[in-house]
Amino acid sequence: MNLQTILQPIEEELDRFDDRFRTAIRSNVAFVDMIARYIVKQKGKRIRPALVLLTAKACGEVNESTYRGASLVEILHTATLIHDDVVDDADTRRGLASINAVWKNKIAVLMGDYMLAKGLLLSIDNGDFHFLQITSDAVRRMSEAEILQIAKSRDLDIDEKTYFKIISDKTASLLSTCCRIGAASATSDRETLERMKIFGENIGMVFQIRDDLLDYTGRKSITGKPTGLDLKEKKLTLPLIYSLTQSPRSRSKQILKIIKNGAKTKELHAVVEFAHEFGGIQYTIERAEYFSKLALQALESLPYSPSKESLTSFVNYVMERSK
């Protein structure tokens, strides 16, 4: 099932969300407002606000607090992307020039700060203090995970336990936040809220594991070989972490040396073959399947609805994504 079909139960709600998001980030300062309007043009797949809306609709009804929660998580996510582009010196974002490429780093950093402030004010002005508690914890987890990954990447010593800790905090925390906020906007039932938190956490794990797997099985360049984006940035992810524990020490040292020296395009093929040879690819697929089952189990107690079916289909969509 494609994403467009999955989002059908909330088509009207997503249109309303777009209007509210634009309103939420407006500024009375003309220059700031111009950049805010540029940000709106960089519209992605809207997966995070869609999860807020689908979860709310699966647990009850979408209401004004749901739209505020969806705007909050999208504002938070956008702010982190703006800051990430500065750190990574990225020139593009979602097919358009990045904020830092157009207006330079200082403006980009300040615009990211502006977005964070607008998200906080949106919740404070409307008394959505429980949303702030949820998102503040997510921001803390995301920041700690990013710093931990940078520190570990320098020494190339990430083990499987650390890897899962990083992706849980870096990626799964925000998707869990989306589902928690969506559910909290529609119901106060504690068991339902906990199940939606679990669903979001596990679908986030699947999302990142599959994304890491694409470095070895997808995202092919014009040469037909995986581009190995994470490998070029010296990031060890699960396919390689597992394979390094299964291979002879001499082979492991050889592969680590390639990565430490900055894997060239011609060397990436050898690393990918290494991950296949020592079971890293298959093991990564199995771990993604494990977390997807946990996500599906968390949905079982919800009554049938088109939105519940879309959440179920979203799990399969993430498992099968190829780009």
C-alpha positions, 0 to 999 in steps of 0.5 A: 500500500502506498502512502497516499492510500494510507493517508486517505482517512485523514485527507481533509484533516491534513489539509486543515493541518497545513493551514494551521501549520502556516498560521502557527509559524507566521511572524510580524517581522517581514524577513522572518515571515518570508523565511517561514513561508519558504519553509512551508514550500519545503513540504515533505511527506508529513509523516509525523503530523499524519501519525498525530492525526491518525492516532487521534482518529483511531482513539477518538476524534480529531479536535483543535488540540490535535491540530495544535499537537500536529503543528507542534511536532512538525515545528519541532521536527522542522527546527531540528532539520534546519539545525542539522543542515547547518551541522552537516553543511547541507545545500538542499532540503526536500528538493529545494535549497536549504535555509543555510544555503540561501541565507547562511548559517547564522540566519539558519540557526536563529530560524531554527531557534525561532521555530522552537520558540513558536512551538513552545508558545503554541502549546503554552498559549493554549494550555497544552502543557502535557504536550510540552512535557512529552516533546521536551523529553523527546528533544532531550533524548534526540540531543543526547543520542546525536551527541552519543553517536558523534562520540562513538563514531570517532572511535568506531566502537558502537555495539548493538546495545548502543546502536539500539539506544541511539536509534530509540532516542534519536528517531523513535522518540519523536514518532512515539511523541507523535502517537502519544500526542495524537492519543492524548488529544482524543482520550484520557484512557491510560491503557490506550495512551500507553499502547500508542506510546509503545506503537510509536516507539516500535514503528520508529525503531523499524523506520530507522533500521530500515533506513540504515538498511537502505545504505546496503540495499537501496539508494543506488547511485548511477553506477548501480551500487549503494551510495553508503551515505552512513559509511562515508560519514563513518557511522556504524549501523546494524548491518555492519555492527552485527557482521563485525561480531561474526567475522574473523578478526582480520576481516573485521580490522580490514573493514574498520580500516576502510571506514576509518580512512573514509570509505571511497566509492569503489571500496563501498562495494566490499563493505556491502559484500562483507555485510551480506557475507557475515549475515548483517543484512539478514539479521537487520531485516529480522530485527526490523520484523521483530519491532514491527510485530511489537508495533502491530501488537500495540494496535490490537486492542483498538476498535476497528476503524479506517484510521486503525487500518491505516496505522496497520498499513503504515507498519507494512509501508515502513517495512517495505520502503525502498527509498 
